[in-house]
Amino acid sequence: MKENTIKSMLIALSLAAAPVALAQVPAFEELDADGSGLITRTEASNLPCLHANFDAINKADPNGIGPDEFSQALNDFCSNL
């Protein structure tokens, strides 16, 4: 009986330590909440790696990050997700 208790505890600990879900990067369209075709600084706050590097990423259009900049930013700043 003690062996079953130990096994149950080990299983419970393993499940608790396992990540609930793998982090997923939202699609450009998901971040572009207003559908403007650009991700604004406010919209970028939904992806911390994008928000923290917004000024370095946002070069082409002063109003926000476009799809090409977004793709490049994922490689340059969000690769650990």
Backbone hydrogen bonds in HBPLUS format (Angstrom, degrees):
<---DONOR---> <-ACCEPTOR-->    atom                        ^
c    i                          cat <-CA-CA->   ^        H-A-AA   ^      H-
h    n   atom  resd res      DA  || num        DHA   H-A  angle D-A-AA Bond
n    s   type  num  typ     dist DA aas  dist angle  dist       angle   num
A0005-THR N   A0001-MET O   3.15 MM   4  6.47 152.2  2.23 147.0 154.4     1
A0006-ILE N   A0002-LYS O   3.03 MM   4  6.31 157.3  2.08 150.0 155.6     2
A0007-LYS N   A0003-GLU O   2.98 MM   4  6.22 161.5  2.01 149.3 154.4     3
A0008-SER N   A0004-ASN O   2.90 MM   4  6.04 159.4  1.94 145.9 151.8     4
A0009-MET N   A0005-THR O   2.92 MM   4  6.14 154.9  1.99 146.1 153.0     5
A0010-LEU N   A0006-ILE O   2.92 MM   4  6.16 156.6  1.97 150.3 156.6     6
A0011-ILE N   A0007-LYS O   2.93 MM   4  6.16 158.6  1.98 151.6 157.2     7
A0012-ALA N   A0008-SER O   2.94 MM   4  6.12 161.3  1.98 146.9 152.3     8
A0013-LEU N   A0009-MET O   2.91 MM   4  6.11 158.6  1.95 148.8 154.5     9
A0014-SER N   A0010-LEU O   2.94 MM   4  6.10 155.1  2.00 144.9 151.8    10
A0015-LEU N   A0011-ILE O   2.97 MM   4  6.21 160.5  2.01 152.4 157.2    11
A0016-ALA N   A0012-ALA O   2.98 MM   4  6.16 154.3  2.05 145.0 152.4    12
A0017-ALA N   A0013-LEU O   2.98 MM   4  6.12 145.7  2.10 143.8 152.4    13
A0018-ALA N   A0014-SER O   3.05 MM   4  6.16 133.2  2.27 141.3 152.9    14
A0030-GLU N   A0027-ALA O   2.97 MM   3  5.19 128.5  2.24 102.8 116.8    15
A0031-LEU N   A0027-ALA O   3.16 MM   4  6.58 153.5  2.23 155.4 162.5    16
A0032-ASP N   A0028-PHE O   2.91 MM   4  6.13 152.0  1.99 153.9 162.8    17
A0033-ALA N   A0031-LEU O   2.81 MM   2  5.43 131.9  2.04 108.6  93.3    18
A0035-GLY N   A0032-ASP O   3.03 MM   3  5.38 157.9  2.08 112.3 119.4    19
A0039-ILE N   A0065-ILE O   2.81 MM  26  4.88 155.6  1.87 131.9 139.9    20
A0065-ILE N   A0039-ILE O   2.91 MM  26  4.88 162.4  1.95 134.5 133.2    21
A0044-ALA N   A0040-THR O   2.81 MM   4  6.02 150.2  1.89 150.7 160.0    22
A0045-SER N   A0042-THR O   3.16 MM   3  5.40 148.3  2.27 102.1 111.3    23
A0046-ASN N   A0043-GLU O   3.21 MM   3  6.02 170.0  2.22 120.1 123.0    24
A0047-LEU N   A0044-ALA O   2.97 MM   3  5.62 167.2  1.98 123.1 126.0    25
A0050-LEU N   A0047-LEU O   2.84 MM   3  5.45 134.8  2.04 123.1 135.5    26
A0051-HIS N   A0047-LEU O   3.03 MM   4  6.24 160.9  2.07 151.3 157.5    27
A0052-ALA N   A0048-PRO O   2.88 MM   4  5.90 168.2  1.90 153.5 156.5    28
A0054-PHE N   A0051-HIS O   3.32 MM   3  5.01 169.0  2.33 106.6 106.2    29
A0056-ALA N   A0053-ASN O   3.05 MM   3  5.41 121.2  2.41 108.7 123.4    30
A0057-ILE N   A0053-ASN O   3.01 MM   4  6.20 146.0  2.13 155.7 166.3    31
A0057-ILE N   A0054-PHE O   3.15 MM   3  5.17 124.7  2.47  95.9 110.1    32
A0058-ASN N   A0054-PHE O   2.84 MM   4  5.87 168.4  1.86 163.0 165.6    33
A0064-GLY N   A0061-ASP O   3.19 MM   3  5.85 169.6  2.20 122.1 124.9    34
A0070-PHE N   A0066-GLY O   2.86 MM   4  6.04 153.9  1.93 154.3 163.0    35
A0071-SER N   A0067-PRO O   2.98 MM   4  6.22 160.4  2.02 147.8 151.7    36
A0072-GLN N   A0068-ASP O   3.06 MM   4  6.31 163.7  2.09 149.5 153.7    37
A0073-ALA N   A0069-GLU O   2.82 MM   4  5.96 154.1  1.89 146.7 154.6    38
A0074-LEU N   A0070-PHE O   2.99 MM   4  6.27 148.8  2.08 150.1 157.5    39
A0075-ASN N   A0072-GLN O   3.12 MM   3  5.29 120.2  2.50  98.6 112.4    40
A0076-ASP N   A0072-GLN O   2.90 MM   4  6.15 159.9  1.94 152.0 158.6    41
A0077-PHE N   A0073-ALA O   2.71 MM   4  5.37 167.5  1.72 148.7 152.7    42
A0078-CYS N   A0074-LEU O   3.25 MM   4  4.58 136.1  2.45 105.5 116.1    43
A0081-LEU N   A0078-CYS O   3.21 MM   3  5.93 162.5  2.24 124.4 125.3    44
